Amino acid sequence: MFLCSNIKTKNMAIAIKSIPVLHGKEAEAFVKKADAAFQNKQESNQTQKRFESLNRILKKANMK
């Protein structure tokens, strides 16, 4: 069974390209940078929550 009458071959999906993989020092450097970025993001979220809490307190005290 062909989907188009003028195409007489059945083609499979395109080939999957290999995924590049880091090795050695490059991999270690990448992991260190990723961990640092993740830690920085967590600290940023905690700081944001603290400011939101502080702003709620200031609004209740009519200071903001």
DSSP file (Angstrom, degrees, kcal/mol; ACC not computed):
  #  RESIDUE AA STRUCTURE BP1 BP2  ACC     N-H-->O    O-->H-N    N-H-->O    O-->H-N    TCO  KAPPA ALPHA  PHI   PSI    X-CA   Y-CA   Z-CA
    1    1 A M              0   0    0      0, 0.0     2,-0.4     0, 0.0     0, 0.0   0.000 360.0 360.0 360.0 127.8    0.0    0.0    0.0
    2    2 A F        -     0   0    0      1,-0.1     3,-0.1     8,-0.0     8,-0.1  -0.908 360.0-146.6-115.0 141.7    1.4    3.4   -1.0
    3    3 A L  S    S+     0   0    0     -2,-0.4     2,-0.4     1,-0.2    -1,-0.1   0.888  92.9  35.5 -73.0 -38.2    0.2    6.7    0.2
    4    4 A C  S >  S-     0   0    0      3,-0.2     3,-0.9     1,-0.1    -1,-0.2  -0.955  75.1-143.3-116.1 135.2    0.9    8.4   -3.1
    5    5 A S  T 3  S+     0   0    0     -2,-0.4    -1,-0.1     1,-0.2    -2,-0.0   0.777 100.3  53.5 -69.0 -25.1    0.4    6.6   -6.3
    6    6 A N  T 3  S+     0   0    0      1,-0.0     2,-0.6    -3,-0.0    -1,-0.2   0.571  94.9  76.5 -88.5  -7.9    3.4    8.2   -8.0
    7    7 A I    <   -     0   0    0     -3,-0.9    -3,-0.2     1,-0.1    -1,-0.0  -0.912  56.0-180.0-102.9 119.8    5.8    7.2   -5.2
    8    8 A K        +     0   0    0     -2,-0.6     2,-0.4    -6,-0.1    -1,-0.1   0.325  54.8  74.7-104.7   7.1    6.7    3.6   -5.5
    9    9 A T        -     0   0    0      2,-0.0     2,-0.7     0, 0.0    -2,-0.0  -0.907  69.4-135.6-121.0 149.9    9.1    3.2   -2.5
   10   10 A K        -     0   0    0     -2,-0.4     2,-0.4    -8,-0.1    -8,-0.0  -0.911  24.2-160.0-101.4 117.6    8.5    3.0    1.2
   11   11 A N        -     0   0    0     -2,-0.7     3,-0.1     1,-0.0     2,-0.1  -0.803   6.6-141.7 -99.8 137.9   10.9    5.2    3.1
   12   12 A M        -     0   0    0     -2,-0.4     3,-0.1     1,-0.2    -1,-0.0  -0.292  43.9 -68.5 -82.1 176.9   11.6    4.6    6.8
   13   13 A A        -     0   0    0      1,-0.1    -1,-0.2    -2,-0.1     3,-0.1  -0.208  65.6 -85.4 -62.7 158.5   12.1    7.5    9.2
   14   14 A I        -     0   0    0      1,-0.1    -1,-0.1    -3,-0.1     2,-0.0  -0.272  55.9 -88.7 -65.1 155.0   15.3    9.6    8.8
   15   15 A A        -     0   0    0     -3,-0.1     2,-0.5     1,-0.1    -1,-0.1  -0.348  39.6-119.4 -66.3 143.0   18.4    8.3   10.5
   16   16 A I        -     0   0    0     -3,-0.1     2,-0.2    -2,-0.0    -1,-0.1  -0.724  26.7-132.2 -85.2 128.2   18.9    9.5   14.1
   17   17 A K        -     0   0    0     -2,-0.5     2,-0.1     1,-0.1    -1,-0.0  -0.476  27.5-101.1 -78.8 151.1   22.1   11.4   14.5
   18   18 A S        -     0   0    0     -2,-0.2    -1,-0.1     1,-0.1     0, 0.0  -0.395  33.3-119.6 -71.1 150.1   24.4   10.5   17.3
   19   19 A I        -     0   0    0     -2,-0.1     2,-0.1    -3,-0.1    -1,-0.1  -0.781  28.2-117.5 -91.5 127.4   24.3   12.7   20.4
   20   20 A P        -     0   0    0      0, 0.0     2,-0.4     0, 0.0    -1,-0.0  -0.399  31.0-159.1 -65.8 141.3   27.6   14.4   21.3
   21   21 A V        -     0   0    0     -2,-0.1     2,-0.3     2,-0.0     6,-0.1  -0.975  10.3-132.9-126.1 134.5   29.0   13.3   24.6
   22   22 A L        -     0   0    0     -2,-0.4     2,-0.3     4,-0.1     3,-0.0  -0.619  25.4-172.1 -84.5 145.6   31.6   15.2   26.8
   23   23 A H    >>  -     0   0    0     -2,-0.3     3,-1.0     4,-0.0     4,-0.6  -0.948  42.5 -12.8-133.4 154.5   34.5   13.3   28.2
   24   24 A G  H 3> S-     0   0    0     -2,-0.3     4,-2.0     1,-0.2     3,-0.2  -0.248 123.1  -2.4  67.0-136.7   37.3   14.0   30.7
   25   25 A K  H 3> S+     0   0    0      1,-0.2     4,-2.7     2,-0.2    -1,-0.2   0.836 131.5  57.4 -64.4 -34.7   38.0   17.6   31.8
   26   26 A E  H <> S+     0   0    0     -3,-1.0     4,-2.2     1,-0.2    -1,-0.2   0.911 108.0  47.5 -63.0 -40.9   35.4   19.1   29.5
   27   27 A A  H  X S+     0   0    0     -4,-0.6     4,-2.4    -3,-0.2    -2,-0.2   0.912 112.2  49.4 -66.0 -42.6   32.7   16.9   31.2
   28   28 A E  H  X S+     0   0    0     -4,-2.0     4,-2.3     1,-0.2    -2,-0.2   0.915 111.5  49.0 -63.1 -43.0   33.9   17.8   34.7
   29   29 A A  H  X S+     0   0    0     -4,-2.7     4,-2.3     1,-0.2    -1,-0.2   0.903 111.0  50.6 -63.6 -40.9   33.9   21.6   33.8
   30   30 A F  H  X S+     0   0    0     -4,-2.2     4,-2.6    -5,-0.2    -2,-0.2   0.926 110.6  48.5 -62.4 -45.3   30.4   21.3   32.4
   31   31 A V  H  X S+     0   0    0     -4,-2.4     4,-2.7     2,-0.2    -2,-0.2   0.903 111.0  50.7 -63.6 -41.6   29.1   19.6   35.5
   32   32 A K  H  X S+     0   0    0     -4,-2.3     4,-2.3     2,-0.2    -1,-0.2   0.925 112.7  45.9 -61.9 -44.5   30.7   22.2   37.8
   33   33 A K  H  X S+     0   0    0     -4,-2.3     4,-2.3     2,-0.2    -2,-0.2   0.895 113.1  49.7 -66.2 -39.5   29.2   25.0   35.8
   34   34 A A  H  X S+     0   0    0     -4,-2.6     4,-2.3     2,-0.2    -2,-0.2   0.914 111.7  48.4 -65.7 -42.4   25.8   23.3   35.8
   35   35 A D  H  X S+     0   0    0     -4,-2.7     4,-2.5     2,-0.2    -2,-0.2   0.904 111.9  49.6 -63.6 -41.3   25.9   22.7   39.5
   36   36 A A  H  X S+     0   0    0     -4,-2.3     4,-2.4     2,-0.2    -2,-0.2   0.906 111.5  48.5 -64.5 -41.4   26.9   26.3   40.2
   37   37 A A  H  X S+     0   0    0     -4,-2.3     4,-2.1     2,-0.2    -2,-0.2   0.902 112.0  49.3 -65.2 -40.4   24.1   27.6   38.0
   38   38 A F  H  X S+     0   0    0     -4,-2.3     4,-2.2     2,-0.2    -2,-0.2   0.920 111.9  47.9 -64.4 -44.2   21.5   25.3   39.7
   39   39 A Q  H  X S+     0   0    0     -4,-2.5     4,-2.4     1,-0.2    -2,-0.2   0.906 111.3  50.8 -63.0 -42.0   22.7   26.5   43.2
   40   40 A N  H  X S+     0   0    0     -4,-2.4     4,-2.2     1,-0.2    -1,-0.2   0.884 109.4  51.2 -63.3 -38.9   22.5   30.1   42.1
   41   41 A K  H  X S+     0   0    0     -4,-2.1     4,-2.2     2,-0.2    -1,-0.2   0.902 109.6  49.8 -65.4 -41.4   19.0   29.6   40.8
   42   42 A Q  H  X S+     0   0    0     -4,-2.2     4,-2.2     2,-0.2    -2,-0.2   0.921 111.6  48.1 -63.9 -43.4   17.9   28.0   44.1
   43   43 A E  H  X S+     0   0    0     -4,-2.4     4,-2.5     1,-0.2    -1,-0.2   0.888 110.2  52.8 -63.6 -38.4   19.4   30.9   46.1
   44   44 A S  H  X S+     0   0    0     -4,-2.2     4,-2.3     2,-0.2    -1,-0.2   0.905 109.1  48.9 -63.2 -42.1   17.7   33.4   43.7
   45   45 A N  H  X S+     0   0    0     -4,-2.2     4,-2.2     2,-0.2    -2,-0.2   0.896 111.4  49.6 -64.8 -40.3   14.3   31.7   44.4
   46   46 A Q  H  X S+     0   0    0     -4,-2.2     4,-2.1     2,-0.2    -2,-0.2   0.908 110.9  49.5 -65.4 -41.6   14.8   31.7   48.1
   47   47 A T  H  X S+     0   0    0     -4,-2.5     4,-2.3     1,-0.2    -2,-0.2   0.913 109.7  51.9 -62.9 -42.7   15.7   35.4   48.0
   48   48 A Q  H  X S+     0   0    0     -4,-2.3     4,-2.2     1,-0.2    -2,-0.2   0.907 109.1  49.9 -60.4 -43.1   12.6   36.1   45.9
   49   49 A K  H  X S+     0   0    0     -4,-2.2     4,-2.2     1,-0.2    -1,-0.2   0.888 109.5  51.7 -64.4 -38.6   10.4   34.3   48.5
   50   50 A R  H  X S+     0   0    0     -4,-2.1     4,-2.6     2,-0.2    -2,-0.2   0.912 110.1  48.4 -64.2 -42.1   12.0   36.3   51.3
   51   51 A F  H  X S+     0   0    0     -4,-2.3     4,-2.6     2,-0.2    -2,-0.2   0.888 110.4  51.4 -66.1 -38.0   11.3   39.6   49.5
   52   52 A E  H  X S+     0   0    0     -4,-2.2     4,-2.0     2,-0.2    -1,-0.2   0.913 111.6  47.4 -63.7 -41.2    7.7   38.6   48.8
   53   53 A S  H  X S+     0   0    0     -4,-2.2     4,-2.1     2,-0.2    -2,-0.2   0.922 112.1  49.7 -64.3 -44.5    7.3   37.8   52.5
   54   54 A L  H  X S+     0   0    0     -4,-2.6     4,-2.5     1,-0.2    -2,-0.2   0.905 109.3  51.9 -61.6 -42.1    8.8   41.1   53.5
   55   55 A N  H  X S+     0   0    0     -4,-2.6     4,-2.2     1,-0.2    -1,-0.2   0.886 108.0  51.5 -63.8 -38.8    6.6   43.0   51.2
   56   56 A R  H  X S+     0   0    0     -4,-2.0     4,-2.2     2,-0.2    -1,-0.2   0.916 110.8  48.7 -62.9 -42.0    3.4   41.3   52.6
   57   57 A I  H  X S+     0   0    0     -4,-2.1     4,-1.7     1,-0.2    -2,-0.2   0.925 111.5  49.1 -63.2 -44.3    4.6   42.3   56.1
   58   58 A L  H  <>S+     0   0    0     -4,-2.5     5,-3.0     1,-0.2     6,-0.8   0.873 110.0  51.3 -65.1 -36.7    5.2   45.9   55.1
   59   59 A K  H ><5S+     0   0    0     -4,-2.2     3,-1.4     3,-0.2    -1,-0.2   0.910 108.7  50.8 -66.0 -41.4    1.8   46.1   53.4
   60   60 A K  H 3<5S+     0   0    0     -4,-2.2    -1,-0.2     1,-0.3    -2,-0.2   0.847 111.2  48.6 -63.9 -32.4    0.1   44.8   56.5
   61   61 A A  T 3<5S-     0   0    0     -4,-1.7    -1,-0.3    -5,-0.2    -2,-0.2   0.370 112.9-122.1 -87.0   5.2    1.9   47.4   58.6
   62   62 A N  T < 5S+     0   0    0     -3,-1.4    -3,-0.2    -5,-0.1    -2,-0.1   0.846  79.4 121.8  55.5  36.8    0.9   50.1   56.0
   63   63 A M      <       0   0    0     -5,-3.0    -4,-0.2    -6,-0.1    -1,-0.1   0.383 360.0 360.0-105.6   0.2    4.6   50.9   55.4
   64   64 A K              0   0    0     -6,-0.8    -5,-0.2    -5,-0.1    -6,-0.1   0.344 360.0 360.0-139.4 360.0    4.5   50.2   51.7
